[in-house]
């Protein structure tokens, strides 16, 4: 079997498979039906061509020529329906094609009855020229439709059709020239198959970006095929056929090499092709992957939603992003975070938008342009109407209210927790199927983040209640002691007052008040001082307890840590006594987002603790630094604020209890200072670390994310 014969058989089978797959996909849509008929025409043509070449039968040749004569009509019918244009071709042109095809069929029928007639010199070239002219007419039809296209996406699609169709016609024409040999004809058939596959993809995937992805996959597949073929060729071409053992061994080694290298080579080829051919898509996928990683580490809902919208904006492929979250009572989805752009409804009422929400929950992803096409297909009767298709108008209307080209459901806990609406108003259908899948994975990560945040909040609430239980016991102990002292002092005062008033029956004499003694005794003043001191102590304990118990409402403004630390040092100097206070500030401006007043409260508390921890004259060092992550440059840099003293240090058994409420090693201390500092640091997204060596000193380090 020679090359022309094999290429005819393979082309017939491939084209038949393409046509059948398209017909089975949508049997009622006219473009799919006419494309299947066009493929059937070409498949039949190549099948009879194969039979003629292989069996050398004249009847097969005549059947092949008859199929040739029908090609212009079947091609024109398909492209008219596919392009949805009737005015691009004049009625007389289509009538002329029909008449010409019928004339050729009549001549073929006559020649079939005349077995001795010679047809190769005149009739076959004439028929072939007619077929080429008919196909060129289809290319002209596409060009005229291109001139009337009103958007960039449609024009680009039609340009692809023109370039591919023109190239296919030229190659088919050159393949029939005897001077170019049989290989040119085989290449022409192969290119025709590729062009038909491209048309089939355009029918199935209207979106231009999906076609580009198909081209990318085709490029990756082609590259891998050539690389694998190169490995086999390098190991087997030099082997003598007379040595089957060596040929088998080299083939086995080539297969092993291919298996080992296939996955890493495919990944490398895919990355190179995506980076070179589809730079925007590659960058979007990379940015979304980084955003998912960041969201997975965020357990605070407000910060998570803000980071989500900010991250989407930074991709430069989104002009609008909005997140709606299910309300507590489940009656509405409220706008929680959004980027700059058009005004959006503050909430979506669950009852009023029931059809939209049901469709979103069912499909997971809604695309505005896909909904428009689905509505057109329903109106034209191309598809069987499903129950949910009756709500298409309302779903489309809600998408328009949201100014969204793409809506994704955020699902978890058996329901829709929220929805993410995004759009790129610079072009229609801005996101390919693979990119939509990346957005779907992002929505799934947001759902996981919401659920993790709720679990984290419940754990925090449990820990808070446990801490409050411990604090209640400690608070009762702290209050009981001062109350005992106050009671004792009051009883002493009462006894002394009673002794002073012995013998006095009434404080009134003849209606006039009797003067009371000036003093109850020598210790009265001391008892009063005790009462005042203990009351002040009670007030201080209760105030700090309330500070610790109440939730913090920190403002999130940029704060220069160096400035706050300088102000703190100025406040500590008068209280430092014999100790020195040194500042070692970073040259790189350490800025965080937070409340400067609360940060100063933390710094002052830690600084005074350091001063009080030094019995002998020592040095308290206040320093700042910015720590960058060397292994992951995408992580947020951290600002480091350290308070190092040269005091007595902290015993190992005391380290675990430092941040436990009411634990203190200082006489007169309440044990609430460090827990309050830790709470403020956590509210700013940071933490406090402690490093201490008994007898040498301690270092308290506040770690905050750089803002």
C-alpha positions as CSV (number, residue, x, y, z in Angstrom):
1,X,0.0,0.0,0.0
2,X,1.6,3.3,-1.1
3,X,1.3,6.7,0.4
4,X,-1.7,8.1,-1.6
5,X,-3.7,5.0,-0.9
6,X,-2.9,4.9,2.9
7,X,-3.6,8.7,3.2
8,X,-7.0,8.3,1.5
9,X,-8.0,5.6,3.9
10,X,-6.8,7.3,7.0
11,X,-8.4,10.6,5.9
12,X,-11.7,8.9,5.3
13,X,-11.8,7.3,8.7
14,X,-10.7,10.4,10.6
15,X,-13.2,12.7,8.8
16,X,-16.0,10.2,9.4
17,X,-15.1,10.1,13.1
18,X,-15.1,13.9,13.4
19,X,-18.5,14.2,11.7
20,X,-20.1,11.5,13.7
21,X,-18.8,12.9,17.0
22,X,-20.2,16.3,16.1
23,X,-23.6,14.9,15.1
24,X,-23.9,12.9,18.3
25,X,-23.1,16.0,20.3
26,X,-26.1,18.0,19.2
27,X,-28.3,16.3,16.7
28,X,-30.9,19.1,16.5
29,X,-28.7,22.1,15.8
30,X,-28.5,22.9,12.1
31,X,-24.8,23.9,12.2
32,X,-23.9,20.5,13.6
33,X,-26.2,18.7,11.1
34,X,-24.7,20.4,8.1
35,X,-21.2,19.9,9.3
36,X,-21.8,16.2,9.8
37,X,-23.2,16.1,6.2
38,X,-20.1,17.9,4.9
39,X,-17.9,15.4,6.7
40,X,-19.9,12.5,5.3
41,X,-19.4,13.9,1.8
42,X,-15.6,14.2,2.3
43,X,-15.3,10.8,4.0
44,X,-17.2,9.2,1.2
45,X,-15.0,10.9,-1.3
46,X,-11.8,9.6,0.3
47,X,-13.2,6.2,0.9
48,X,-14.0,5.7,-2.8
49,X,-10.7,7.2,-3.7
50,X,-9.0,4.5,-1.5
51,X,-11.1,1.8,-3.2
52,X,-10.1,3.0,-6.6
53,X,-6.4,3.2,-5.8
54,X,-6.3,-0.1,-4.0
55,X,-8.5,-2.2,-6.2
56,X,-8.1,-0.2,-9.4
57,X,-11.9,-0.3,-10.0
58,X,-13.4,2.2,-12.4
59,X,-16.8,2.2,-10.6
60,X,-15.0,3.4,-7.4
61,X,-13.4,6.2,-9.4
62,X,-16.7,7.3,-10.7
63,X,-18.3,7.3,-7.2
64,X,-15.3,9.4,-6.0
65,X,-15.9,11.9,-8.7
66,X,-19.6,12.1,-7.9
67,X,-18.7,12.8,-4.3
68,X,-16.3,15.5,-5.5
69,X,-19.1,17.2,-7.5
70,X,-21.2,17.6,-4.3
71,X,-18.4,19.1,-2.2
72,X,-19.0,22.8,-3.2
73,X,-22.7,22.5,-2.3
74,X,-22.3,20.8,1.0
75,X,-19.5,23.2,2.0
76,X,-21.6,26.2,1.1
77,X,-24.6,25.0,3.0
78,X,-22.6,24.4,6.1
79,X,-20.8,27.8,6.1
80,X,-24.0,29.7,5.5
81,X,-25.6,28.1,8.6
82,X,-22.4,28.2,10.6
83,X,-21.8,31.9,9.9
84,X,-25.6,32.6,10.3
85,X,-25.6,34.7,7.1
86,X,-27.9,34.4,4.1
87,X,-27.2,37.8,2.5
88,X,-23.5,37.1,2.0
89,X,-24.2,35.0,-1.1
90,X,-26.5,35.9,-3.9
91,X,-29.3,33.4,-4.7
92,X,-28.1,33.1,-8.3
93,X,-24.6,32.1,-7.1
94,X,-26.0,29.2,-5.0
95,X,-28.3,28.3,-7.9
96,X,-25.4,28.2,-10.3
97,X,-23.5,25.9,-8.0
98,X,-26.4,23.5,-7.8
99,X,-26.9,23.5,-11.6
100,X,-23.1,23.0,-12.2
101,X,-23.0,20.1,-9.7
102,X,-26.0,18.5,-11.3
103,X,-24.4,18.8,-14.7
104,X,-21.2,17.1,-13.4
105,X,-23.3,14.3,-11.8
106,X,-25.1,13.8,-15.1
107,X,-21.8,13.6,-17.0
108,X,-20.4,11.2,-14.4
109,X,-23.5,9.0,-14.8
110,X,-23.0,9.0,-18.6
111,X,-19.3,8.2,-18.3
112,X,-20.1,5.4,-15.9
113,X,-22.3,3.8,-18.7
114,X,-19.4,4.3,-21.2
115,X,-16.6,2.1,-19.7
116,X,-14.2,3.0,-22.6
117,X,-14.5,6.8,-22.3
118,X,-11.3,8.7,-21.5
119,X,-11.8,11.1,-18.6
120,X,-8.4,11.8,-17.2
121,X,-7.2,14.5,-19.5
122,X,-10.2,16.9,-19.6
123,X,-13.0,16.0,-17.2
124,X,-11.1,15.3,-14.0
125,X,-9.1,18.5,-14.1
126,X,-12.3,20.5,-14.9
127,X,-14.1,18.9,-12.0
128,X,-11.2,19.5,-9.7
129,X,-11.1,23.2,-10.7
130,X,-14.8,23.5,-10.0
131,X,-14.3,22.0,-6.5
132,X,-11.4,24.4,-5.7
133,X,-13.5,27.4,-6.9
134,X,-16.4,26.2,-4.7
135,X,-14.1,26.1,-1.7
136,X,-12.7,29.5,-2.4
137,X,-16.3,30.8,-2.6
138,X,-16.7,29.6,1.0
139,X,-13.5,31.5,2.0
140,X,-15.0,34.6,0.4
141,X,-18.2,34.0,2.3
142,X,-16.2,34.0,5.6
143,X,-14.4,37.2,4.5
144,X,-17.7,39.0,3.8
145,X,-18.9,37.9,7.2
146,X,-15.7,39.3,8.7
147,X,-16.4,42.7,7.2
148,X,-19.7,42.8,9.1
149,X,-18.4,41.5,12.4
150,X,-19.0,44.0,15.2
151,X,-16.6,42.8,17.9
152,X,-12.9,41.8,18.2
153,X,-13.6,38.2,19.4
154,X,-15.8,37.4,16.3
155,X,-13.3,39.0,14.0
156,X,-10.4,37.0,15.4
157,X,-12.4,33.8,15.0
158,X,-13.2,34.5,11.4
159,X,-9.6,35.4,10.7
160,X,-8.6,32.0,11.9
161,X,-11.2,30.4,9.6
162,X,-9.9,32.4,6.6
163,X,-6.2,31.7,7.2
164,X,-6.9,28.0,7.8
165,X,-9.3,27.6,5.0
166,X,-7.2,29.4,2.5
167,X,-4.1,27.4,3.4
168,X,-6.1,24.1,3.1
169,X,-7.4,25.0,-0.3
170,X,-3.9,26.0,-1.6
171,X,-2.4,22.8,-0.3
172,X,-5.1,20.7,-1.7
173,X,-4.7,22.4,-5.1
174,X,-0.9,21.9,-5.0
175,X,-1.4,18.3,-4.0
176,X,-3.1,17.6,-7.3
177,X,-0.1,18.8,-9.3
178,X,1.7,15.8,-10.8
179,X,5.1,17.6,-10.6
180,X,5.0,17.7,-6.7
181,X,4.5,13.9,-6.3
182,X,2.3,11.8,-4.1
183,X,3.6,13.2,-0.8
184,X,2.1,16.7,-1.5
185,X,-1.4,15.1,-2.0
186,X,-1.0,13.2,1.3
187,X,-0.1,16.4,3.1
188,X,-3.0,18.2,1.6
189,X,-5.4,15.5,2.9
190,X,-3.8,15.7,6.4
191,X,-4.2,19.5,6.5
192,X,-7.8,19.1,5.4
193,X,-8.4,16.8,8.3
194,X,-6.8,19.2,10.8
195,X,-8.9,22.1,9.4
196,X,-12.1,20.1,9.8
197,X,-11.1,19.2,13.4
198,X,-10.6,22.9,14.0
199,X,-14.1,23.6,12.6
200,X,-15.5,21.0,14.9
201,X,-13.9,22.6,17.9
202,X,-15.3,26.0,16.8
203,X,-18.7,24.4,16.8
204,X,-18.3,22.9,20.3
205,X,-16.3,25.8,21.8
206,X,-17.6,29.1,20.7
207,X,-15.1,30.9,22.9
208,X,-11.9,32.0,21.1
209,X,-9.8,31.4,24.2
210,X,-10.9,27.7,24.3
211,X,-9.7,27.4,20.7
212,X,-6.3,28.9,21.7
213,X,-6.1,26.3,24.5
214,X,-6.8,23.6,21.9
215,X,-3.9,24.9,19.8
216,X,-1.7,24.9,22.9
217,X,-2.6,21.3,23.6
218,X,-2.0,20.4,20.0
219,X,1.4,22.1,20.1
220,X,2.3,20.3,23.3
221,X,1.2,16.9,21.9
222,X,3.1,17.5,18.6
223,X,6.3,18.4,20.5
224,X,6.1,15.3,22.7
225,X,5.5,13.1,19.7
226,X,8.6,14.4,17.9
227,X,10.7,14.1,21.1
228,X,9.6,10.5,21.7
229,X,10.1,9.7,18.0
230,X,13.6,11.2,18.3
231,X,14.5,8.9,21.2
232,X,13.4,5.8,19.4
233,X,15.1,6.9,16.2
234,X,18.4,7.6,18.0
235,X,18.5,4.2,19.5
236,X,17.1,2.0,16.7
237,X,18.0,3.6,13.3
238,X,21.6,2.3,13.3
239,X,20.7,-1.3,14.3
240,X,21.1,-3.9,11.7
241,X,17.7,-5.6,11.0
242,X,19.6,-8.9,11.0
243,X,20.1,-8.5,14.8
244,X,16.6,-8.7,16.2
245,X,17.9,-9.1,19.7
246,X,19.8,-5.8,19.6
247,X,16.8,-4.1,18.1
248,X,14.5,-5.4,20.8
249,X,17.0,-4.3,23.5
250,X,17.4,-0.8,22.1
251,X,13.6,-0.5,21.7
252,X,13.2,-1.6,25.4
253,X,15.8,1.0,26.5
254,X,14.1,3.7,24.4
255,X,10.7,2.9,26.1
256,X,12.3,3.1,29.5
257,X,13.9,6.4,28.7
258,X,10.5,7.7,27.4
259,X,8.7,6.6,30.6
260,X,11.3,8.2,32.9
261,X,11.4,11.5,31.0
262,X,7.7,11.8,29.9
263,X,6.3,13.6,32.9
264,X,9.1,16.1,33.6
265,X,9.5,16.8,29.8
266,X,5.8,17.2,29.4
267,X,5.7,19.7,32.3
268,X,8.6,21.6,30.9
269,X,7.2,21.7,27.4
270,X,3.8,22.8,28.7
271,X,5.3,25.6,30.8
272,X,7.4,26.9,27.9
273,X,4.5,26.8,25.4
274,X,2.1,28.5,27.8
275,X,4.7,31.1,28.7
276,X,5.6,31.9,25.1
277,X,2.2,31.5,23.4
278,X,-0.2,32.4,26.2
279,X,1.6,34.8,28.5
280,X,-1.5,36.3,30.1
281,X,-3.0,33.0,30.9
282,X,0.3,31.7,32.4
283,X,0.6,34.8,34.6
284,X,-3.1,34.5,35.7
285,X,-2.7,30.9,36.7
286,X,0.5,31.6,38.6
287,X,-1.1,34.6,40.4
288,X,-4.2,32.6,41.3
289,X,-2.0,29.7,42.6
290,X,-0.1,32.2,44.9
291,X,-3.4,33.8,46.0
292,X,-4.8,30.4,47.0
293,X,-1.7,29.7,49.0
294,X,-2.0,33.0,50.8
295,X,-5.7,32.4,51.6
296,X,-5.0,29.0,53.0
297,X,-2.9,30.6,55.7
298,X,-5.4,33.3,56.6
299,X,-7.9,32.5,59.4
300,X,-9.4,36.0,59.9
301,X,-12.4,36.5,57.7
302,X,-12.2,40.3,57.1
303,X,-8.5,40.0,56.2
304,X,-9.2,36.9,54.0
305,X,-11.9,38.7,52.0
306,X,-9.8,41.8,51.6
307,X,-6.8,39.8,50.5
308,X,-9.0,37.9,48.0
309,X,-10.2,41.1,46.3
310,X,-6.8,42.7,46.4
311,X,-5.2,39.6,44.9
312,X,-7.7,39.4,42.1
313,X,-7.1,43.0,41.2
314,X,-3.4,42.5,41.1
315,X,-3.7,39.9,38.4
316,X,-4.5,42.7,35.9
317,X,-7.1,40.4,34.2
318,X,-10.0,41.6,36.3
319,X,-11.7,45.0,36.3
320,X,-14.3,44.1,38.9
321,X,-14.4,41.6,41.7
322,X,-17.1,41.3,44.4
323,X,-17.7,38.8,47.2
324,X,-21.2,38.2,48.6
325,X,-21.5,36.2,51.8
326,X,-24.6,34.5,53.2
327,X,-26.1,36.4,56.1
328,X,-26.4,34.9,59.5
329,X,-30.2,34.3,59.1
330,X,-29.7,32.9,55.6
331,X,-32.2,35.3,54.0
332,X,-29.7,37.2,51.8
333,X,-26.2,37.4,50.4
334,X,-24.6,40.6,51.5
335,X,-21.8,42.4,49.7
336,X,-18.7,41.8,51.9
337,X,-15.8,43.0,49.8
338,X,-15.5,44.5,46.3
339,X,-13.0,46.3,44.1
340,X,-13.3,49.6,42.4
341,X,-15.8,49.5,39.6
342,X,-19.5,50.0,39.0
343,X,-21.9,50.4,41.9
344,X,-23.2,47.0,43.0
345,X,-26.4,46.0,44.9
346,X,-25.6,45.8,48.6
347,X,-27.3,42.5,48.9
348,X,-29.0,39.7,47.0
349,X,-32.3,38.7,48.6
350,X,-32.5,34.9,48.7
351,X,-36.2,34.9,47.9
352,X,-36.1,37.5,45.1
353,X,-33.1,35.9,43.4
354,X,-34.1,32.3,44.1
355,X,-33.9,31.2,40.4
356,X,-30.4,32.7,40.0
357,X,-29.1,31.2,43.2
358,X,-30.6,27.7,42.4
359,X,-28.9,27.8,39.0
360,X,-25.6,28.9,40.5
361,X,-25.8,26.2,43.2
362,X,-26.6,23.6,40.5
363,X,-23.9,24.5,38.0
364,X,-21.3,26.0,40.3
365,X,-20.2,28.5,37.7
366,X,-22.3,30.8,35.6
367,X,-20.9,32.6,32.5
368,X,-22.8,35.5,31.1
369,X,-22.0,34.9,27.4
370,X,-22.7,31.1,27.8
371,X,-26.1,32.0,29.3
372,X,-26.9,34.3,26.3
373,X,-26.0,31.5,23.8
374,X,-28.1,29.0,25.8
375,X,-31.0,31.3,25.6
376,X,-30.6,31.7,21.8
377,X,-30.4,28.0,21.4
378,X,-33.6,27.5,23.4
379,X,-35.4,30.2,21.3
380,X,-34.3,28.6,18.1
381,X,-35.4,25.2,19.3
382,X,-31.9,23.7,18.8
383,X,-31.9,22.0,22.3
384,X,-34.4,20.3,24.4
385,X,-35.7,22.7,27.0
386,X,-34.8,21.7,30.6
387,X,-36.8,22.9,33.6
388,X,-34.0,25.3,34.7
389,X,-33.9,26.9,31.2
390,X,-37.2,28.6,31.8
391,X,-35.4,30.9,34.3
392,X,-32.7,32.0,31.9
393,X,-34.0,35.5,31.6
394,X,-34.0,36.1,35.3
395,X,-30.5,34.5,35.7
396,X,-29.2,36.8,32.9
397,X,-30.9,39.8,34.5
398,X,-29.2,39.1,37.9
399,X,-25.8,38.7,36.2
400,X,-26.3,42.1,34.5
401,X,-27.2,43.7,37.9
402,X,-23.9,42.3,39.3
403,X,-22.0,43.5,36.2
404,X,-20.4,40.0,36.2
405,X,-19.1,38.1,33.3
406,X,-18.4,35.1,35.6
407,X,-20.1,34.1,38.9
408,X,-18.8,31.3,41.1
409,X,-20.5,29.6,44.0
410,X,-18.6,29.3,47.3
411,X,-20.0,26.1,48.6
412,X,-19.5,24.3,51.9
413,X,-21.3,22.7,54.7
414,X,-23.9,21.5,52.3
415,X,-25.0,24.9,51.1
416,X,-23.8,28.0,49.2
417,X,-21.9,30.1,51.7
418,X,-21.4,33.0,49.2
419,X,-20.7,33.9,45.6
420,X,-17.8,35.5,43.8
421,X,-18.5,37.8,40.9
422,X,-15.7,38.9,38.5
423,X,-15.5,40.6,35.2
424,X,-13.1,42.0,32.6
425,X,-15.1,44.7,30.8
426,X,-12.3,45.1,28.2
427,X,-13.5,42.1,26.2
428,X,-16.3,39.5,26.0
429,X,-15.7,36.1,27.5
430,X,-12.3,37.1,28.8
431,X,-11.6,33.7,30.5
432,X,-10.9,30.4,29.0
433,X,-12.2,27.1,30.3
434,X,-8.9,26.3,32.0
435,X,-8.9,29.8,33.6
436,X,-12.5,29.3,34.8
437,X,-11.4,26.1,36.4
438,X,-8.6,28.0,38.2
439,X,-11.2,30.5,39.5
440,X,-13.4,27.6,40.6
441,X,-10.4,26.2,42.6
442,X,-10.0,29.7,44.1
443,X,-13.7,29.7,45.1
444,X,-13.3,26.3,46.7
445,X,-10.3,27.7,48.7
446,X,-12.4,30.6,49.9
447,X,-15.0,28.1,51.1
448,X,-12.4,26.2,53.0
449,X,-11.1,29.5,54.4
450,X,-14.6,30.4,55.6
451,X,-15.1,27.1,57.3
452,X,-11.6,27.1,58.8
453,X,-12.2,30.6,60.1
454,X,-15.4,29.5,61.8
455,X,-13.7,26.6,63.4
456,X,-10.9,28.9,64.5
457,X,-13.3,31.4,66.0
458,X,-15.1,28.6,67.9
459,X,-11.7,27.4,69.2
460,X,-10.8,31.0,70.2
461,X,-14.2,31.4,71.9
462,X,-13.6,28.1,73.8
463,X,-10.1,29.2,74.8
464,X,-11.5,32.6,75.8
465,X,-14.2,31.1,77.9
466,X,-11.6,28.8,79.5
467,X,-9.3,31.8,80.1
468,X,-12.2,33.8,81.6
469,X,-12.9,30.9,83.9
470,X,-9.3,31.0,85.1
471,X,-9.4,34.8,85.3
472,X,-12.6,34.7,87.3
473,X,-10.9,32.5,89.9
474,X,-7.8,34.8,89.9
475,X,-10.0,37.9,90.0
476,X,-11.9,36.5,93.0
477,X,-8.6,35.9,94.8
478,X,-7.3,39.4,93.9
479,X,-10.5,41.1,95.1
480,X,-10.8,39.0,98.3
481,X,-7.5,40.1,99.7
482,X,-8.1,43.9,99.4
483,X,-11.6,43.5,100.6
484,X,-10.3,41.7,103.7
485,X,-7.9,44.6,104.4
486,X,-10.6,47.2,103.8
487,X,-13.0,45.3,106.1
488,X,-10.3,45.1,108.9
489,X,-9.5,48.8,108.5
490,X,-13.1,49.7,108.6
491,X,-13.8,47.6,111.7
492,X,-10.8,49.3,113.5
493,X,-12.2,52.7,112.5
494,X,-15.7,51.7,113.7
495,X,-14.3,50.5,117.1
496,X,-12.3,53.7,117.6
497,X,-15.3,55.8,116.6
498,X,-17.5,54.0,119.1
499,X,-14.8,54.5,121.9
500,X,-14.7,58.3,121.0
501,X,-18.5,58.6,121.3
502,X,-18.9,56.8,124.6
503,X,-20.9,58.8,127.1
504,X,-22.4,61.0,124.3
505,X,-26.2,60.2,124.2
506,X,-27.0,62.3,121.2
507,X,-25.1,64.3,118.7
508,X,-27.8,67.1,119.2
509,X,-28.1,69.3,122.3
510,X,-31.0,71.6,122.6
511,X,-31.6,71.3,118.9
512,X,-28.0,72.2,118.0
513,X,-25.5,69.6,116.6
514,X,-22.8,68.5,119.0
515,X,-19.3,68.8,117.6
516,X,-17.7,65.3,116.9
517,X,-14.2,64.5,118.0
518,X,-11.6,65.7,115.6
519,X,-9.9,62.2,115.4
520,X,-10.9,58.7,116.4
521,X,-7.3,57.9,117.4
522,X,-3.7,58.0,116.4
523,X,-4.1,55.1,113.8
524,X,-7.1,56.5,112.0
525,X,-5.0,58.1,109.3
526,X,-3.2,54.9,108.7
527,X,-6.4,52.9,108.3
528,X,-7.8,55.4,105.8
529,X,-4.6,55.1,103.8
530,X,-5.0,51.4,103.7
531,X,-8.6,51.7,102.5
532,X,-7.6,54.1,99.7
533,X,-4.6,52.0,98.6
534,X,-6.6,48.8,98.5
535,X,-9.5,50.4,96.7
536,X,-7.0,51.8,94.1
537,X,-5.6,48.3,93.7
538,X,-9.1,46.9,93.2
539,X,-9.8,49.5,90.6
540,X,-6.6,48.7,88.8
541,X,-7.2,45.0,88.7
542,X,-10.8,45.4,87.5
543,X,-9.8,47.9,84.9
544,X,-7.1,45.6,83.5
545,X,-9.5,42.7,83.6
546,X,-12.0,44.6,81.5
547,X,-9.3,45.6,79.1
548,X,-8.4,42.0,78.6
549,X,-12.0,40.7,78.4
550,X,-13.4,43.3,76.0
551,X,-12.7,42.7,72.2
552,X,-10.2,45.0,70.6
553,X,-11.3,47.4,67.8
554,X,-8.0,48.3,66.3
555,X,-7.7,50.9,63.5
556,X,-5.7,49.7,60.5
557,X,-3.5,52.7,59.5
558,X,0.1,52.7,58.5
559,X,2.3,53.2,61.5
560,X,6.0,53.9,61.6
561,X,7.3,51.6,64.4
562,X,10.5,53.6,64.8
563,X,8.5,56.7,65.6
564,X,6.4,54.9,68.2
565,X,9.4,53.3,69.7
566,X,11.2,56.7,70.1
567,X,8.2,58.1,71.9
568,X,8.1,55.1,74.1
569,X,11.7,55.4,75.0
570,X,11.1,59.1,76.0
571,X,8.4,57.9,78.4
572,X,10.6,55.3,80.0
573,X,13.7,57.4,80.6
574,X,12.2,59.2,83.7
575,X,11.3,55.8,85.1
576,X,14.6,54.0,84.2
577,X,16.5,55.2,87.3
578,X,20.0,53.8,87.3
579,X,19.4,51.9,84.0
580,X,20.3,53.0,80.5
581,X,17.9,52.9,77.6
582,X,19.4,52.4,74.1
583,X,17.8,52.5,70.7
584,X,18.9,50.5,67.7
585,X,16.5,51.3,64.9
586,X,16.5,49.7,61.4
587,X,17.4,51.9,58.5
588,X,14.7,50.2,56.4
589,X,11.5,51.9,57.5
590,X,9.5,49.4,59.5
591,X,5.9,50.2,58.8
592,X,2.9,48.1,60.1
593,X,-0.8,48.6,59.8
594,X,-2.4,49.1,63.2
595,X,-3.3,51.4,66.1
596,X,-0.3,53.5,67.3
597,X,-1.8,53.9,70.8
598,X,-2.2,50.2,71.3
599,X,1.3,49.5,70.0
600,X,2.7,52.1,72.3
601,X,0.9,50.4,75.2
602,X,2.6,47.1,74.3
603,X,6.0,48.7,73.9
604,X,5.8,50.6,77.2
605,X,4.6,47.6,79.1
606,X,7.4,45.4,77.8
607,X,10.0,48.2,78.3
608,X,9.0,48.8,82.0
609,X,9.0,45.0,82.6
610,X,12.6,44.9,81.3
611,X,13.6,47.8,83.6
612,X,12.0,46.2,86.6
613,X,13.7,42.9,85.9
614,X,17.2,44.5,86.4
615,X,18.2,44.6,90.0
616,X,21.7,46.0,89.3
617,X,22.4,48.9,86.9
618,X,21.9,47.6,83.4
619,X,21.0,48.4,79.9
620,X,17.6,48.0,78.2
621,X,18.0,47.8,74.4
622,X,15.1,48.6,72.1
623,X,15.7,47.6,68.5
624,X,13.8,47.2,65.2
625,X,14.5,45.1,62.1
626,X,12.7,43.9,59.0
627,X,12.9,40.2,58.3
628,X,12.5,39.0,54.7
629,X,11.7,35.4,53.9
630,X,14.6,34.1,51.8
631,X,12.9,30.9,50.6
632,X,9.7,32.5,49.5
633,X,9.8,36.1,48.3
634,X,6.0,36.2,48.0
635,X,5.5,36.0,51.8
636,X,4.9,39.2,53.7
637,X,8.0,40.6,55.4
638,X,7.9,40.8,59.2
639,X,8.8,43.7,61.4
640,X,10.8,42.7,64.5
641,X,10.7,44.9,67.7
642,X,13.0,43.6,70.4
643,X,13.3,44.6,74.1
644,X,16.5,43.1,75.6
645,X,17.5,43.6,79.3
646,X,20.5,42.5,81.3
647,X,18.4,41.4,84.3
648,X,17.9,38.3,86.3
649,X,16.1,36.4,83.5
650,X,13.1,34.0,83.8
651,X,13.2,30.6,85.3
652,X,12.3,27.7,82.9
653,X,9.3,26.6,84.9
654,X,7.9,30.2,84.7
655,X,8.2,30.5,80.9
656,X,5.0,28.5,80.1
657,X,2.9,30.7,82.5
658,X,4.1,34.1,81.3
659,X,0.9,34.9,79.3
660,X,-1.5,33.2,81.7
661,X,-3.8,35.8,83.3
662,X,-3.0,36.8,86.9
663,X,0.3,35.0,86.9
664,X,3.0,37.4,88.1
665,X,6.4,37.2,89.9
666,X,6.4,40.9,90.8
667,X,5.0,42.0,94.2
668,X,2.0,44.1,93.6
669,X,1.6,43.0,90.0
670,X,-1.8,42.0,88.6
671,X,-0.5,39.5,86.1
672,X,-2.6,41.0,83.3
673,X,0.0,43.1,81.5
674,X,1.6,40.4,79.3
675,X,-1.7,38.8,78.4
676,X,-3.1,42.2,77.3
677,X,0.1,42.8,75.2
678,X,-0.2,39.4,73.6
679,X,-3.9,40.0,72.8
680,X,-3.0,43.4,71.1
681,X,-0.2,41.7,69.1
682,X,-2.5,39.0,67.9
683,X,-5.1,41.6,66.9
684,X,-2.5,43.2,64.7
685,X,-1.7,39.8,63.0
686,X,1.5,39.2,65.1
687,X,2.8,37.6,68.2
688,X,5.2,38.0,71.1
689,X,8.2,35.7,71.5
690,X,10.3,35.3,74.6
691,X,13.9,34.2,74.9
692,X,15.5,34.2,78.4
693,X,18.6,32.9,80.2
694,X,18.5,33.0,84.0
695,X,21.1,35.3,85.4
696,X,21.9,36.9,82.0
697,X,18.7,38.6,80.8
698,X,15.6,38.3,78.7
699,X,14.5,39.4,75.2
700,X,10.8,40.0,74.4
701,X,10.3,40.2,70.7
702,X,7.1,41.6,69.0
703,X,6.7,40.2,65.5
704,X,4.2,42.1,63.2
705,X,3.5,41.8,59.5
706,X,5.0,44.7,57.5
707,X,2.3,47.0,56.2
